[in-house]
Amino acid sequence: MKKTIILLLFICGFYFVISDVLAKNIEIPEEAIRIRVVPNSNSEFDQEIKGKVRDKLETSMYNLLKNTKNSDDARKKIEDNLENIKAGVGDVLEREKYEKNYEVNFGLNYFPEKEYKGVKYEEGYYESLLVTLGEGKGDNWWGVLFPPLCLIEAEESTDVEYKSLVKELIDKYL
């Protein structure tokens, strides 16, 4: 009987600790470097192009930053490779016969408020790589480049698996 009561108390205590963790927002670190792709519009074609640009950037940025140890190194690698990043986006758009203009900017860029699976991400200006396609009026995609909260496990494989640390934490505790 005593063991049962102790076990129940332990389970209740564990439940309250986990509930408290879930009640708090999972925060993106202050030194994080984000990435955002904003399509021309919400048309099926523009959203498809956004997805292809996103896929290219996730792969190329993973390869660029996979051995990076801190945000200063990540920042330097991005700045030193900005022309290559722009060229990679341009290659995707040319291959897809996308004739609208595009911009690639690295610096402080605006991110709207977003809620994902009950976690609220505040709007604001964040250090980020921003790709704007055409007029940039469509629903965007964003992730975190460093630390790598948007991970790809695809070094030499053609099978790409996308993961999100935030999603994994939420799924683990919900």
C-alpha positions in Angstrom: 0.0 0.0 0.0 2.8 2.4 0.9 4.5 1.7 -2.4 1.3 2.4 -4.3 0.9 5.8 -2.5 4.5 6.7 -3.1 4.2 5.8 -6.8 1.0 7.8 -7.2 2.7 10.8 -5.5 5.7 10.5 -7.8 3.4 10.3 -10.9 1.4 13.3 -9.7 4.6 15.3 -9.1 6.0 14.3 -12.5 2.7 15.4 -14.1 2.8 18.8 -12.5 6.4 19.4 -13.6 5.7 18.4 -17.2 2.5 20.6 -17.2 4.6 23.5 -16.0 7.1 23.0 -18.8 4.3 22.8 -21.4 2.7 25.9 -20.1 5.8 28.0 -20.9 6.6 28.9 -24.5 9.4 27.0 -26.0 11.8 29.9 -26.8 14.1 30.3 -29.7 17.5 31.4 -28.4 18.2 35.2 -28.6 21.4 34.5 -30.7 19.4 32.5 -33.2 19.7 33.2 -36.9 16.4 32.6 -38.7 15.4 31.9 -42.3 12.2 33.1 -44.0 10.9 32.6 -47.6 8.0 34.8 -48.6 6.3 33.9 -51.9 4.8 36.3 -54.4 1.2 35.3 -53.5 -0.9 32.4 -52.2 -1.5 31.0 -55.7 -0.8 27.3 -56.1 2.1 28.1 -58.4 3.7 30.7 -56.1 3.4 28.4 -53.1 5.0 25.6 -55.1 7.9 27.8 -56.0 8.3 28.8 -52.4 8.5 25.1 -51.5 11.2 24.5 -54.1 13.2 27.5 -52.9 12.8 26.4 -49.3 14.0 22.9 -50.1 17.1 24.2 -51.9 17.9 26.6 -49.0 17.4 23.9 -46.4 19.9 21.6 -48.1 22.5 24.3 -49.0 22.3 26.0 -45.6 22.6 22.6 -43.8 25.7 21.9 -45.8 27.1 25.3 -45.1 26.4 25.4 -41.4 26.5 21.8 -40.3 29.8 22.1 -38.5 29.3 25.6 -37.2 29.8 25.9 -33.4 28.5 29.4 -32.6 26.4 32.2 -34.0 29.4 34.4 -34.9 30.8 31.6 -37.1 27.3 31.0 -38.6 26.9 34.7 -39.4 30.4 34.9 -41.0 29.7 31.8 -43.2 26.3 33.2 -44.3 27.9 36.7 -45.1 30.8 35.1 -47.0 28.5 32.9 -49.0 25.6 35.4 -49.7 26.3 35.5 -53.4 26.3 31.7 -53.6 23.0 31.6 -51.7 21.5 34.2 -54.1 22.8 32.2 -57.1 21.2 29.0 -55.7 17.8 30.7 -55.4 18.3 32.1 -58.9 19.0 28.6 -60.2 15.8 27.3 -58.8 13.8 30.1 -60.2 15.4 29.8 -63.6 14.9 26.0 -63.7 11.2 26.6 -62.8 10.8 29.4 -65.4 9.8 31.8 -62.7 10.0 35.2 -64.2 9.3 37.5 -61.2 12.1 39.3 -59.4 13.5 38.1 -56.0 15.6 39.5 -53.2 17.9 37.8 -50.7 18.7 39.8 -47.6 20.7 38.9 -44.6 20.3 41.2 -41.6 17.5 42.3 -39.3 14.2 41.4 -40.9 10.6 41.5 -39.8 8.8 38.3 -38.7 5.0 38.3 -38.0 3.6 36.6 -34.9 3.1 32.9 -35.5 1.5 30.2 -33.4 2.4 26.6 -34.1 0.9 23.8 -32.0 0.0 26.1 -29.2 3.5 27.7 -29.1 3.4 31.5 -29.8 6.4 33.1 -31.5 6.4 36.9 -31.1 6.6 39.3 -34.0 9.6 41.4 -34.3 12.8 42.0 -36.2 15.2 39.1 -36.1 18.6 38.4 -37.6 17.8 36.3 -40.5 18.2 35.3 -44.1 15.1 36.6 -45.9 14.2 35.5 -49.4 11.3 37.5 -51.0 9.8 36.3 -54.3 8.0 38.8 -56.5 5.8 41.0 -54.4 6.2 38.9 -51.2 2.5 38.9 -50.4 2.0 35.1 -49.8 2.0 32.9 -46.7 5.6 32.5 -45.7 7.7 29.6 -44.4 10.3 30.1 -41.7 12.7 28.2 -39.6 15.9 28.6 -37.5 19.3 28.3 -39.2 21.4 28.5 -36.1 21.2 26.9 -33.7 19.9 24.3 -36.2 16.3 23.9 -35.0 15.2 23.2 -38.5 17.4 20.2 -39.2 18.1 18.1 -42.3 19.7 14.7 -42.1 20.8 14.5 -45.7 24.6 14.6 -46.0 25.0 12.3 -49.0 21.6 10.8 -49.2 18.9 11.4 -51.8 16.3 10.6 -49.1 15.8 13.9 -47.1 14.1 13.8 -43.7 13.0 17.2 -42.3 12.9 17.6 -38.6 12.0 20.4 -36.2 13.4 20.4 -32.7 10.4 22.5 -31.5 8.0 20.0 -33.0 9.8 17.0 -31.5 9.7 18.7 -28.0 6.0 19.5 -28.3 5.1 16.0 -29.6 7.2 14.4 -26.8 5.3 16.2 -24.1 1.8 16.3 -25.5 
